[in-house]
């Protein structure tokens, strides 16, 4: 006979909410959930283990006398929709810890191999002009305005990320927690983060966001690296109640995508702000929201007109049906999720016997030798 385990009902409810799951959703799998959360019944150990797996919660947490107070392990600079004030989700925390583990491994490997430090980390300060910083990013990423139309929105993200990796930065883009496609990351909670390090600098971008937003996030997080600051972000062009650091990073990202000088040349007298933003979005591969913000920053739109246009455009975009993203190519997704540079170093270390195959398989999310061999071929090691 199964023995009931004493569990605090508030801890069960906390785990469910932390996982972003509704009571009805979990009740379909755990028919006694209502009784557990009311304290009228207790789960047995098998039920508790299943519940822990369903809510992405360590079993030990479920045995605590009260819900733990989890904190974000890096500087939290979010402000969008009050995200910075709510409890961190399991999806966000697991993503941060996964990336921190990749960075840890890569740093140790780089030190063993004698790889050089990445000089651009901490190469700027808040006194650096945003126009100067934006120009530096365009050059670094090989993304001048004149050549952008040849890239699709998706190819634009890939192109910028690839050039950042060539400069020594680990760039990870994913819309899910690892390979679990059911654990979709919420752009309203966070858009990206930076793990500053002179040997293994890393940027993560929430791939569940729009491609235009991902480009802005890449610029924003790179700005954090230029300052040498680790941070969790929700960079958005419409933010106003932000720290000086976030304001600088937002301005740099905006200048990277929509250079002031070019926008001045592209303006058409008498054209409506939203119409102009929609016309110029393909040119810059930027969102209409970023362009509206630039118009305000450059004195083309007064504050009241900007806020009215921005809020209306934000509502329009939110009402658009979300495009269903295809699964894409498995190997392409694996490289983007883990960073191609990281994958290559991990595979090389494994093939040379310096890293255990079990660790490599678990880290990359592969289960078969043949898949690992194909990954090795993709990074030129097969």
C-alpha positions in Angstrom: 0.0 0.0 0.0 1.3 3.4 -1.0 2.2 5.7 1.9 1.1 9.3 1.8 3.8 12.0 2.0 3.2 15.1 4.1 3.3 18.0 1.8 2.4 21.6 2.5 -0.5 22.6 0.1 0.9 26.1 -0.5 4.1 24.5 -1.8 2.1 22.4 -4.4 0.3 25.5 -5.6 3.6 27.4 -5.7 5.2 24.8 -7.9 2.2 24.8 -10.3 2.2 28.6 -10.6 6.0 28.6 -11.0 5.7 26.2 -13.9 3.0 28.5 -15.5 0.4 25.8 -15.4 -3.3 26.2 -14.6 -5.1 24.1 -12.0 -7.3 22.6 -14.6 -4.3 21.6 -16.8 -2.7 19.7 -14.0 -5.9 18.3 -12.6 -6.3 16.3 -15.8 -3.1 14.4 -14.9 -3.6 14.4 -11.1 -7.2 13.8 -10.3 -6.7 14.4 -6.6 -5.0 17.8 -7.1 -7.9 19.8 -5.6 -7.7 17.6 -2.4 -3.9 18.0 -2.2 -4.1 21.7 -2.5 -6.9 22.0 0.0 -5.0 19.7 2.5 -7.8 17.1 2.5 -5.4 14.5 1.1 -1.7 13.9 0.5 0.1 12.4 -2.5 2.2 9.3 -2.2 5.8 9.3 -3.2 5.2 8.2 -6.8 2.6 10.9 -7.3 4.9 13.5 -5.8 7.7 12.5 -8.2 5.3 12.7 -11.1 4.1 16.1 -9.9 7.7 17.3 -9.6 8.5 16.3 -13.1 5.3 17.9 -14.4 6.1 21.2 -12.7 9.8 21.1 -13.4 10.5 21.3 -9.7 13.1 19.4 -7.6 11.3 16.9 -5.3 13.2 18.3 -2.4 11.5 21.7 -2.9 8.1 20.0 -2.6 9.0 18.8 0.9 9.7 22.2 2.2 7.4 23.7 4.9 6.8 26.8 2.8 7.4 27.9 -0.8 11.0 28.9 -1.2 11.9 32.5 -2.3 13.8 32.0 -5.5 15.9 34.8 -6.9 17.3 35.5 -10.4 21.0 34.5 -10.2 22.1 37.5 -12.3 21.4 41.2 -12.2 17.7 41.7 -13.0 17.2 44.8 -15.2 13.7 44.0 -16.4 10.8 46.5 -16.4 8.5 45.5 -19.2 5.0 44.8 -17.9 6.3 44.7 -14.4 8.2 41.4 -15.2 11.0 42.5 -12.9 8.7 42.4 -9.9 7.1 38.9 -10.3 8.5 35.6 -9.2 10.8 34.0 -11.8 9.4 31.1 -13.7 10.9 27.7 -13.9 11.4 28.1 -17.6 13.4 31.3 -17.2 15.5 30.0 -14.3 16.3 26.7 -16.0 17.4 28.6 -19.2 19.7 30.9 -17.2 21.3 28.0 -15.4 21.8 26.0 -18.6 23.6 28.9 -20.2 25.7 29.5 -17.1 26.8 25.9 -17.2 27.7 26.1 -20.9 29.7 29.3 -20.2 31.4 27.6 -17.2 32.5 24.6 -19.4 33.6 26.9 -22.3 35.7 29.1 -20.0 37.5 26.2 -18.5 38.1 24.7 -21.9 39.3 28.1 -23.3 41.8 28.4 -20.4 43.1 24.9 -21.0 43.5 25.6 -24.7 45.1 29.0 -24.1 42.5 30.9 -26.1 42.8 34.7 -26.0 40.5 37.0 -24.1 37.8 38.8 -25.9 38.9 42.5 -26.0 35.5 44.1 -26.7 34.2 43.1 -23.3 34.3 46.2 -21.1 35.7 48.2 -24.0 33.2 51.0 -23.6 31.6 53.0 -20.8 28.4 55.0 -20.2 30.3 58.1 -21.4 30.7 56.5 -24.9 28.3 58.2 -27.3 25.5 56.0 -28.5 26.1 56.9 -32.2 29.7 55.7 -31.8 28.6 52.5 -30.1 25.9 51.8 -32.6 28.4 52.3 -35.5 30.9 49.9 -33.8 28.2 47.3 -33.5 27.2 47.6 -37.2 30.8 47.1 -38.2 31.3 44.2 -35.8 28.2 42.4 -37.0 28.7 43.2 -40.7 25.2 44.6 -40.8 25.3 48.0 -42.6 21.9 49.5 -43.5 22.7 49.4 -47.3 23.0 45.6 -47.3 20.1 44.5 -45.1 17.4 44.1 -47.8 19.1 41.0 -49.1 18.5 39.2 -45.7 15.2 37.8 -44.6 14.2 38.6 -41.0 15.4 35.2 -39.9 18.6 35.4 -41.9 19.3 38.8 -40.4 19.3 37.3 -36.9 21.5 34.4 -38.1 23.9 36.8 -39.8 24.4 39.1 -36.8 24.7 36.1 -34.4 27.3 34.4 -36.6 29.5 37.5 -36.8 29.3 38.0 -33.0 30.4 34.4 -32.6 33.3 35.1 -35.0 34.3 37.9 -32.6 34.5 35.4 -29.7 31.0 35.8 -28.2 28.8 32.7 -27.5 25.4 33.5 -28.9 22.5 31.3 -27.9 19.0 31.8 -29.4 16.1 29.6 -28.3 12.4 29.9 -27.8 12.2 26.8 -25.5 14.0 25.4 -22.5 16.6 23.2 -24.1 15.0 20.7 -26.4 11.7 20.6 -24.6 9.3 22.2 -27.1 6.5 22.2 -24.6 8.4 24.6 -22.4 8.1 27.7 -24.4 9.8 30.9 -23.1 7.7 33.9 -22.6 9.0 37.1 -24.2 6.8 39.1 -21.7 8.9 37.7 -18.9 12.3 38.3 -20.5 13.8 38.9 -23.9 17.4 38.0 -23.3 20.4 38.2 -21.0 24.1 38.7 -21.0 26.8 36.8 -19.1 29.8 39.1 -19.2 33.2 37.4 -19.1 36.5 38.3 -20.8 37.1 34.7 -21.8 33.7 33.3 -22.4 31.2 36.2 -23.0 27.7 34.9 -23.7 24.4 36.3 -25.0 21.1 34.6 -24.9 18.2 35.8 -27.0 14.6 34.6 -26.5 13.8 32.9 -29.8 10.0 33.0 -29.0 10.1 36.7 -29.7 9.7 38.3 -33.2 12.7 38.4 -35.4 12.8 42.2 -35.3 12.7 42.0 -31.5 15.5 39.5 -31.5 17.7 41.8 -33.5 17.0 44.6 -31.0 17.8 42.2 -28.2 21.1 41.2 -29.8 22.1 44.9 -30.0 20.9 45.5 -26.4 22.8 42.6 -24.9 25.9 43.3 -26.9 25.8 46.8 -25.4 25.8 45.2 -22.0 28.9 43.2 -23.0 30.6 46.4 -24.2 30.0 47.8 -20.6 31.1 44.5 -19.1 27.8 44.0 -17.3 26.0 40.8 -16.7 22.2 41.4 -16.8 18.8 39.9 -17.4 16.9 42.2 -19.8 13.6 43.1 -21.3 15.0 45.7 -23.6 12.2 47.6 -25.4 12.3 50.9 -27.3 9.2 52.2 -25.5 10.7 51.9 -22.0 10.9 55.0 -19.9 11.2 54.0 -16.3 14.6 52.3 -16.6 18.0 52.6 -15.1 20.7 54.7 -16.8 22.4 51.5 -18.0 19.2 50.2 -19.6 18.6 53.5 -21.2 22.1 53.5 -22.7 21.8 49.9 -23.9 18.4 50.7 -25.5 19.7 53.8 -27.2 22.7 51.8 -28.6 20.5 49.0 -29.9 18.3 51.6 -31.6 21.2 53.4 -33.2 22.6 50.0 -34.3 19.4 49.2 -36.2 18.2 52.7 -37.1 21.1 55.1 -37.5 20.2 58.7 -36.8 21.9 60.0 -40.0 20.1 57.6 -42.2 16.7 58.1 -40.7 17.1 61.9 -41.3 17.8 61.2 -45.0 14.8 58.8 -45.3 12.2 61.1 -43.8 9.4 62.4 -46.1 7.9 65.8 -45.2 4.2 65.5 -44.2 4.3 61.7 -44.0 2.5 60.2 -41.0 4.7 58.7 -38.3 3.2 55.2 -38.4 3.1 55.1 -42.2 6.8 56.1 -42.3 7.7 53.5 -39.7 5.9 50.8 -41.8 7.7 52.0 -45.0 11.1 51.9 -43.3 10.8 48.7 -41.3 12.1 46.5 -44.2 15.0 48.8 -44.8 16.3 48.6 -41.3 15.0 45.1 -40.4 13.7 46.8 -37.3 10.3 46.9 -35.7 8.0 49.9 -36.3 8.2 50.5 -32.6 12.0 51.1 -32.7 11.6 53.4 -35.7 8.9 55.5 -33.9 11.2 55.7 -30.9 14.0 57.0 -33.0 11.7 59.6 -34.6 11.0 60.9 -31.1 14.6 60.8 -30.0 15.6 62.8 -33.1 12.9 65.5 -32.6 10.7 64.3 -35.4 7.9 63.4 -33.0 6.9 65.3 -29.9 6.3 63.3 -26.8 2.5 63.2 -26.9 2.4 62.3 -30.6 5.0 59.7 -30.0 3.2 58.0 -27.1 -0.1 58.1 -29.0 1.4 56.5 -32.1 3.5 54.0 -30.1 0.6 52.7 -28.1 -1.6 52.4 -31.1 1.1 50.6 -33.1 1.8 48.3 -30.1 -1.9 47.4 -29.9 -2.0 46.7 -33.6 1.0 44.4 -33.5 -0.4 42.6 -30.4 -3.7 41.9 -32.3 -2.0 40.4 -35.3 -2.3 36.6 -35.5 1.0 35.0 -34.4 2.7 33.1 -37.2 3.1 29.5 -36.4 6.8 28.7 -36.5 7.9 25.5 -38.1 10.1 23.1 -36.3 13.0 24.0 -38.6 16.1 21.9 -39.1 17.2 19.9 -36.1 20.9 20.6 -36.5 20.4 24.3 -37.3 18.3 24.6 -34.1 20.9 22.7 -32.1 23.7 25.1 -33.2 21.5 28.2 -32.5 20.4 27.0 -29.1 23.8 26.0 -27.8 26.1 28.4 -29.8 27.9 27.0 -32.7 31.3 27.9 -31.2 30.3 26.1 -28.0 29.2 23.0 -29.9 32.4 22.9 -31.9 34.6 23.1 -28.8 32.5 20.6 -26.9 32.5 18.1 -29.7 36.3 18.5 -30.3 37.0 18.0 -26.6 34.8 14.9 -26.5 36.4 13.3 -29.6 39.8 14.0 -28.1 38.8 12.3 -24.8 38.9 15.4 -22.6 35.2 15.4 -22.0 32.9 12.4 -21.4 30.4 11.5 -24.0 27.7 11.3 -21.4 28.2 15.0 -20.6 28.3 16.0 -24.2 25.1 14.1 -25.1 23.2 15.5 -22.1 24.4 19.1 -22.8 23.6 19.0 -26.5 20.3 17.2 -26.0 21.3 14.2 -28.3 20.6 10.6 -27.6 22.3 8.6 -30.4 25.8 8.2 -31.6 24.8 8.7 -35.2 23.3 12.1 -34.3 26.5 13.1 -32.5 28.6 12.1 -35.5 26.4 14.2 -37.8 26.8 17.2 -35.4 30.6 16.7 -35.5 30.4 16.8 -39.3 28.4 20.0 -39.2 31.1 21.7 -37.3 33.9 20.4 -39.5 35.1 17.6 -37.2 33.6 14.5 -38.8 
